[in-house]
Amino acid sequence: MYQQLLKQVISGIIICLFFLGVKVNAQTHHFRVLAVTSRSNDHEKMMTAAKSFFEKLGKENHFDIDITDDTSKINDANLKNYQVFVMLQLAPFDMSYSQQDALQRFVEQGKGWVGIHAAGLTGTEFLAANTKYWQWFQNLMGNVIYSPHPAFQRGTVIIEDRKHPVTKNLPAKMEIEDEWYEYNKSPRFDVHVLATADESTYKQSKPMGDHPIIWTNEHFRRMIYIGIGHSPVLLSNHDYAILVRDAILWAASK
């Protein structure tokens, strides 16, 4: 009788500890994300599909996410409420000088930055006359300058670092359709490359040879750029969802 009662007590304690552990774990991973999207017509379909995609990611992975195309939200007072900033197709030149400064302070404070596709439009090609160039952002991107991309087409992403928290859950290769952004040079000497574009699998505009497509910049605590992401079809790709999920979780991690 005594032994049976003792077993029940111990079992009850274990169950309580289990649920307490789940609760603590969820609280540990709870954080807030601000995703600012592009208003460009070229990315309208992607932006429309992205809202439900990111809301689902947040719900499943214990983070709150606010999604907006209003760049006025990029200010010191508002950014202090978030641990991660997702620059979703939003180009650096789409922000005012004060918004650029606020985001720069956010990143330099050690908070997370996830840039996707058109977030990587560095260089002066799209700047209006007499516009100040945001050199800091080019440095964040690994000191590369965007050059016109080739046609939208199918190609292969090769995961180079299979141990990094962002890419460890991905297969060795990903077959996708994208615009395969090109730059004036490889950023490899200034960044940590996680994945490359296999240029033998599609027709380039200007071959790079060494063509990183996903990377982090270790001069900043939590920065990651994901060059792929033009088409809304990617949001229904299981591996791409894992990539974006793990990028956000890593960017928020301590």
Secondary structure as GFF3:
##gff-version 3
##sequence-region A 1 254
A	DSSP	alpha_helix	2	29	.	.	.	ID=ss1
A	DSSP	beta_strand	31	37	.	.	.	ID=ss2
A	DSSP	three_ten_helix	41	43	.	.	.	ID=ss3
A	DSSP	alpha_helix	44	60	.	.	.	ID=ss4
A	DSSP	beta_strand	63	68	.	.	.	ID=ss5
A	DSSP	three_ten_helix	71	73	.	.	.	ID=ss6
A	DSSP	alpha_helix	76	79	.	.	.	ID=ss7
A	DSSP	beta_strand	84	88	.	.	.	ID=ss8
A	DSSP	three_ten_helix	92	94	.	.	.	ID=ss9
A	DSSP	alpha_helix	97	108	.	.	.	ID=ss10
A	DSSP	beta_strand	112	116	.	.	.	ID=ss11
A	DSSP	three_ten_helix	117	120	.	.	.	ID=ss12
A	DSSP	alpha_helix	135	140	.	.	.	ID=ss13
A	DSSP	beta_strand	146	147	.	.	.	ID=ss14
A	DSSP	beta_strand	153	159	.	.	.	ID=ss15
A	DSSP	beta_strand	173	178	.	.	.	ID=ss16
A	DSSP	beta_strand	182	183	.	.	.	ID=ss17
A	DSSP	beta_strand	192	198	.	.	.	ID=ss18
A	DSSP	three_ten_helix	199	201	.	.	.	ID=ss19
A	DSSP	beta_strand	212	216	.	.	.	ID=ss20
A	DSSP	beta_strand	222	226	.	.	.	ID=ss21
A	DSSP	three_ten_helix	232	236	.	.	.	ID=ss22
A	DSSP	alpha_helix	238	252	.	.	.	ID=ss23
###
